[in-house]
């Protein structure tokens, strides 16, 4: 069984920072675009960020920072924003599929209509290396919006996913993620 949970301990946040660094090395070796933000691993060490991780049998497969973002500067209306998403190298597709299912359901339970995310896109969206990745995302239900400048000031592909209740998902993915609503401070446990 998989589990997505808030990274509450220093050890969990340190493990996520190491995953981000490993992902950056993997991208560099392959000559793929890397985030310009050099302090990406530091985001995961910050307990105020409420990062979350996807685990399988205790192994961290991915990490992200879920936020409620009513205004990203693009798109309209409230959403669940998945920021700084990083996956364990060489197991991205299945991991992204699991994150997609979870995020769609989590957004529905938060009563927001959309999930939004950004994918680094230094090239036009129909050119390698981003084009095959975006095709896989659209196959998973994501809609690719016009490219633009993202939250970190870099050129990105803007992504949206409809929120959808998935009642049977808890049999596959346990959810123990801090509710990103600033005033609530509650926990989502399914």
C-alpha positions as CSV (number, residue, x, y, z in Angstrom):
1,X,0.0,0.0,0.0
2,X,1.1,3.5,-0.7
3,X,0.8,6.4,1.7
4,X,1.0,10.2,1.2
5,X,1.8,12.0,4.4
6,X,3.0,15.3,5.7
7,X,6.7,15.1,6.4
8,X,6.7,16.0,10.1
9,X,10.1,14.9,11.4
10,X,13.4,16.4,10.7
11,X,14.6,13.0,9.4
12,X,11.7,12.8,6.9
13,X,12.4,16.3,5.7
14,X,16.1,15.5,5.4
15,X,15.2,12.4,3.3
16,X,13.0,14.6,1.0
17,X,15.9,17.1,0.6
18,X,18.2,14.2,-0.4
19,X,15.6,13.0,-2.9
20,X,15.5,16.5,-4.5
21,X,19.3,16.6,-4.7
22,X,19.3,13.1,-6.3
23,X,16.7,14.2,-8.8
24,X,18.8,17.3,-9.6
25,X,21.9,15.1,-10.2
26,X,19.8,12.8,-12.5
27,X,18.5,15.7,-14.5
28,X,22.0,17.2,-14.8
29,X,23.6,13.9,-16.1
30,X,20.9,13.7,-18.8
31,X,21.3,17.3,-19.8
32,X,17.6,18.0,-18.9
33,X,16.4,21.4,-17.6
34,X,17.0,22.0,-13.9
35,X,15.2,24.4,-11.7
36,X,17.2,27.7,-11.4
37,X,16.2,27.8,-7.7
38,X,19.3,26.4,-6.1
39,X,17.7,26.1,-2.7
40,X,15.0,23.6,-3.7
41,X,16.3,21.0,-1.1
42,X,16.1,23.7,1.6
43,X,12.3,24.0,1.0
44,X,11.9,20.5,2.3
45,X,14.0,21.1,5.5
46,X,11.7,24.0,6.4
47,X,9.0,22.8,8.8
48,X,6.8,25.8,8.0
49,X,6.5,24.5,4.4
50,X,4.4,21.4,5.3
51,X,5.9,19.2,2.6
52,X,4.3,15.9,1.8
53,X,5.8,12.6,0.6
54,X,4.6,9.6,-1.3
55,X,5.8,6.4,0.4
56,X,5.7,2.7,-0.5
57,X,6.7,0.4,2.3
58,X,8.7,3.1,4.0
59,X,10.5,4.1,0.7
60,X,10.1,7.8,-0.2
61,X,9.1,7.8,-3.9
62,X,8.2,11.5,-4.3
63,X,7.9,14.8,-2.4
64,X,5.9,17.9,-3.0
65,X,4.5,21.0,-1.2
66,X,0.7,21.1,-1.4
67,X,-0.8,24.5,-0.9
68,X,-4.2,26.1,-1.3
69,X,-3.5,28.9,-3.8
70,X,-6.5,31.1,-4.7
71,X,-4.3,33.2,-7.0
72,X,-1.3,31.9,-8.9
73,X,-1.3,34.7,-11.4
74,X,-2.8,32.3,-14.0
75,X,-6.0,30.3,-14.0
76,X,-9.1,31.4,-12.2
77,X,-10.5,30.4,-8.9
78,X,-9.2,28.4,-5.9
79,X,-7.1,25.3,-6.4
80,X,-4.8,22.8,-4.7
81,X,-1.4,23.8,-5.9
82,X,1.3,21.1,-6.0
83,X,4.6,23.0,-5.7
84,X,8.2,21.7,-6.0
85,X,7.2,18.2,-7.0
86,X,10.1,15.8,-7.2
87,X,10.1,12.0,-7.9
88,X,12.7,9.4,-7.2
89,X,14.7,9.0,-10.5
90,X,13.8,6.2,-12.9
91,X,10.3,5.6,-11.4
92,X,8.5,8.8,-12.4
93,X,5.5,7.6,-14.5
94,X,3.8,5.3,-12.0
95,X,4.7,7.8,-9.2
96,X,3.2,10.7,-11.1
97,X,0.0,8.6,-11.8
98,X,-0.4,7.9,-8.1
99,X,0.1,11.6,-7.2
100,X,-2.4,12.5,-9.9
101,X,-5.1,10.2,-8.4
102,X,-4.4,11.3,-4.9
103,X,-4.3,15.1,-5.8
104,X,-7.6,14.9,-7.6
105,X,-9.3,13.2,-4.7
106,X,-7.6,15.4,-2.0
107,X,-8.7,18.6,-3.9
108,X,-12.3,17.3,-4.0
109,X,-12.2,16.6,-0.3
110,X,-10.9,20.1,0.3
111,X,-13.8,21.3,-1.8
112,X,-11.7,23.1,-4.4
113,X,-12.4,22.4,-8.1
114,X,-8.9,22.1,-9.5
115,X,-5.4,20.9,-8.9
116,X,-2.7,23.1,-10.5
117,X,1.0,22.5,-11.0
118,X,3.9,23.8,-13.1
119,X,6.4,21.8,-15.1
120,X,9.7,23.5,-16.0
121,X,9.6,24.1,-19.8
122,X,12.7,25.8,-21.2
123,X,11.8,24.6,-24.7
124,X,8.6,25.1,-26.6
125,X,5.9,22.6,-25.3
126,X,5.9,20.5,-28.5
127,X,9.7,19.9,-28.4
128,X,11.8,17.3,-26.5
129,X,12.4,16.8,-23.6
130,X,9.1,18.3,-22.3
131,X,6.7,17.1,-25.1
132,X,6.7,13.4,-24.2
133,X,6.2,14.2,-20.5
134,X,3.3,16.5,-21.2
135,X,1.7,13.8,-23.4
136,X,1.9,11.4,-20.5
137,X,0.3,14.0,-18.2
138,X,-2.5,14.6,-20.6
139,X,-3.1,10.8,-20.8
140,X,-3.5,10.9,-17.0
141,X,-6.1,13.7,-17.1
142,X,-4.0,16.8,-16.7
143,X,-4.8,19.7,-19.1
144,X,-1.8,21.7,-20.4
145,X,-2.5,25.4,-20.3
146,X,-0.4,28.1,-22.1
147,X,3.2,28.3,-21.0
148,X,4.2,31.3,-19.0
149,X,6.3,32.4,-16.1
150,X,5.8,30.3,-13.0
151,X,5.8,31.1,-9.3
152,X,9.6,30.9,-9.2
153,X,10.1,33.2,-12.2
154,X,11.0,30.4,-14.7
155,X,9.3,29.5,-17.9
156,X,6.8,26.6,-17.2
157,X,4.0,24.6,-18.6
158,X,0.9,25.3,-16.6
159,X,-1.1,22.3,-15.6
160,X,-4.6,21.8,-14.4
161,X,-6.4,18.7,-13.2
162,X,-10.1,18.5,-12.2
163,X,-10.9,17.5,-8.7
164,X,-12.7,14.2,-8.4
165,X,-13.9,12.2,-5.4
166,X,-12.4,8.7,-5.6
167,X,-14.0,6.8,-2.8
168,X,-12.1,3.5,-3.3
169,X,-8.7,5.2,-3.5
170,X,-8.0,4.8,0.2
171,X,-7.6,1.1,-0.4
172,X,-4.5,2.0,-2.6
173,X,-3.2,5.2,-1.1
174,X,-3.5,6.2,2.6
175,X,-3.7,10.0,3.1
176,X,-2.2,11.6,6.2
177,X,-1.6,15.1,4.8
178,X,-1.8,18.3,6.7
179,X,-4.9,20.3,5.5
180,X,-3.3,23.2,3.6
181,X,-6.1,25.6,4.5
182,X,-4.2,28.2,6.6
183,X,-6.8,28.6,9.3
184,X,-7.9,25.0,9.7
185,X,-4.7,23.3,10.8
186,X,-6.5,19.9,10.7
187,X,-5.3,16.6,9.3
188,X,-6.8,14.6,6.5
189,X,-6.8,10.9,7.4
190,X,-8.5,8.3,5.2
